[in-house]
Amino acid sequence: MEISYLNGKYIPGDEINISADDRGFLFADGIYEAIRWYGNFFYDMDSHMTRLKRSMGEIRLSWPEAGTFPEIAARLVKINSLEDRPAIVYVQVTRGVARRSHAFPSPPVNPTVYAYARSFRPDNNLINNGIRTILRKDIRWTRCDIKTIALLPNVLSLQEAKENDCHECIFSRDDIITECCHSNVFFVLDGVLRTHPESELILSGVTRKNVLRIAREAGIPYIEEAVREDQLSRVSEAFVTNTSFEIVPIISINGLKVGEGIPGPVSRLLRGKFDAEIKVLKG
């Protein structure tokens, strides 16, 4: 039986009860974070903690015990017998339970903190062979740098991708490629690796940050500069990055091949170096 965490207690998942007056349910008034467990370590917990605290700060949400999340995550892994298996730990923090009103509860109420750990193993076929994507207008709000639970635009766009036999939706805002439903996106254009710079229009991805570091260490030229829609025909390869699947090549956008329609050398090189780093960290 899965054991989850709710407001300081470890409880069987089927016994979790969250009030219908929780602001996460009523307003999507909350944030979340997800981190990979690799069998004996969490990957870059420091960056996930930095992003978690920043997201809370940006929406003026207080969880005084936020610094205990690494311990909560580790305990969830242990009590669910996941110590030697890959897993995902998810945590969600909302502004708590209060009578419905758009304004913050006054006086403030305790946040609702929910977390779980679940076994997870990415699809190696997608990692090795690449994914098909669609390109659509970015219909999200303008604070995409906050890892908010308000994900309806992402849900609708990813569902459209699934219905088109694709695995991800790439967003474009004013003809500028931003990111994807649940990934950052990279392109190789004129021999240079490119990705949208950090701003309020994209999430500061933990894997994105580490891929840029690995590219720098490998001597791969890169620039944090957005790619325009009218440049996509000149892109020689592309890939997405996220916590779940790490680095996955893109082989088509809206049915048109990217490069040769197969994973390119830059994405393969970065994938190999990322995997090698994980192997070293595992010991």
N, C-alpha and C positions, 0 to 999 in steps of 0.2 A: 504494500500500500504506500502510495506517495505521501510523504510528509512535507507540508508547506509551512511557511512562516507568516504569521499575521500579528502585528502589533505586539511584538515581544514574546510570542508563544509559538511553539512548534506543534502543528496540528495536522491530523490526517486530512488530506486534500478534500475528501468528500464531506468533511465537517466544517469547512470554511464558510463563514457567514459574514457578508458585508452588507451594511444597511442600504436600502433603496434610496435613502437620503444622502448617500455619500456623494460628494461633489465630483468625484471621478465619473460616477455613473450619470449624474445629472448634467454636468458641464464639460466633461473631459478635462477637468481642472486638476492636472497632475503631470508628473514626468515619469520616465522609466529608464532603465539601463539594463543591458544584457552583456554577459561576459562568458568567454569560452574557458572551460576546464579541459585540460589536455591529458588527463589521467593521473597527473601528479603535480600540476601547477596551473594557476590562472595566468593567462597571457596579458601582460601590461595592465595589471590591476591599478597601478597608480594613475594611468591616463583615464581609465574608466571612472575612478573616484573623482578625479578633477572635473570630468564632464558631468557627472552626477551632481556634484555640489554647484557647479556653474548653472546647470539647468534649474535647480531649485532656486538659486539666487535670482535668476532672470525673471521668474514668475513670483518671486517674493514668498516662497514656500519654505517653512521651517520644519526640519526634522533634526532635533538636537543630537540624536544618536547616529547620524549619517556615517560618522567615522567608524562605526561598528560593522558596516556592511561586509568588509572582507571576512570577519569572523562569522557573520550570519551565513555568507556564501559557503565558507568552508564546512560549517556544521551541516548545512543542507546536503552538501555532497556526501558527507560521512554518514548521516542518518538514513540517506537513501541508497547506501551501498554503491556509490558511484566513484569511489576513490581511484580505481584502476580503469575507468572507462571514460571516453570523451562525453562531455555534457555541456549544457547551457544553463547558466543561472540567470534568472530574470528577477528584477525588483521593480516595483511600482509604488510611487508615493503620491498620494492625493492630499488635497487640502482638508480632508476629513468629513465628518458627518454634521450637517446643519440643515435647518429648514431652508427650503429652496429660495434663494435670492441671489441675483447676479453679483452683488457686492460681497467682499470677503466676510466671513462670519465675525460678528462682534458681540462679545469678546472672542478672540481666536479659539479654535478647538484643536485637539490633537490631530496630527495627520494620520491617515490610514496607510500603513506600510505592509505590502504583500509581496512575498517572494517565493520562488520555487526553483528546484534543480531537476532537470530532466535529461535523460540520455539523449545524445545527439551525435550522429555521424553523417557528414555531408556526402552528397552523391558524387562519387569519384568520376562517374561518366560525364557529368557536367563540367567538373573541374578539368578533366583531360581533353574533352572534345569541344567545349564551349557552349554558349547559350544563344538563343535567338531573342531579340528584343523588339519592342515597338517604341516609337518616338511620339510623344504627345505634349500638348501645352501644359506648362506647370501651373496647376490650378490651386496650389497650396497657398497658405498665408505667407507673409514676408518675414517671419521669424523662424525659419527652418533650422537655425543654429540651436534652437532649444529642442531637446529630445522629449517632446510632449506626447501624451497619450492620445491627442486629438489627431487621429490618422485617417479620417474618412477619405480625403483625396487620394492618399496612398492606397487604401483598400480598393477604391473604385478603379484606379489606374492599373493596379496589379491584376484585378479581376479581368479587365479588358485584355491585358497581356495574356493571361491564361486562356481566355476564350479565343485568342488568335494563335494558340499553340506556341506561346513564347513564355519566357521565364522572368522577364523584368521589363519595366517601362522606364525609358529615359525621358527626363523632363527638359523642356525648353521654355525659357522665359524671354520674350522679346527677341526670339531667334538665337538666344545664347543658351548653350547646353549647361545645365546646372548640376544635377545629379540624378539618381533614380529613386524608385519607391522606397527601397531599403538598402541602398548601396551608394557609394561614391563611384564615379566613372572616370576612367582615364582613356586618353587617345594617344596614338603615335602619329604625328603629323610632321612631315618634312624631317624625319629622323629624330624628332624631339618628343619626349614624353610630356603630355600636357594634361592638366586637370584644373577645374575651376578653383580659384583662390578661396581661402577661408573668408566667409562673410556671413551676413544674416540670411543669405539665400541657400546655404548648404549646411549640412551637419558636419561638424568637425569629427570625421571618422577616425577611430583609433587605428584601424588597419590602414586607412589612407595615410596617416602620419608615419606609420612604420614602413609602408611601401616606399614613401618618399625617402626615408632614411636609407633603406636598403638600396634604392636606385642611386643615391648619392655615393654610398660606399662602393657600389659596383661600377662607378664611373659612367652611368647612363645619364645623358643630358636630359634635363627636365626643366619645366617652367610651370609655375602656378598661374596659368592664364587660360581663360575660358575659350572653348572652341565654338565657332558659330555653325549654325545649321548648313550654311552654304559651303562650309569647309569639309563636311562629312564625306563627300565623294573623293577627297584626297587623303583620307585617313587610311593608313596601312594596317593598323590593328587597334583594338580597343579591349578593355577589360573592366570589370567591376570589382570593388573591394567592399567587404563587410566582415563583421565578427563571425558570422556563421560559416560562410564559405571561403573566407580569406581573399583569394584572388581567383577570379573566373573569367576566362576569355569571352569576348562577344564575337560571334561569327556572322551575325546579320542584324540589320536595323530596318524595320519596316519591309522585310522581305528582300532587301538588297544586301549583297555580300559585303562584309568588311574585309578589305584586302583580298586575300585568296580564299576567304571563307573558312579558314582554319585558324587555330591558335597561332599567334605570331611569335617570333623569336624573343621579343622584349617581355611579353607576358610569360612565356615559358621560362626565361631566365629568372625573372622575379619570383615566379612560383617555386622554382627550384631552390633559390636562396632562402625564401621564406620557410620552406619545408626543412631545409638544412638547419636553420636557426631553431625551429621547434625541436628538432631531433637533439640538438646540443642542450637545449633547456631541459629536455626530458632526462638527460643524463644516461 
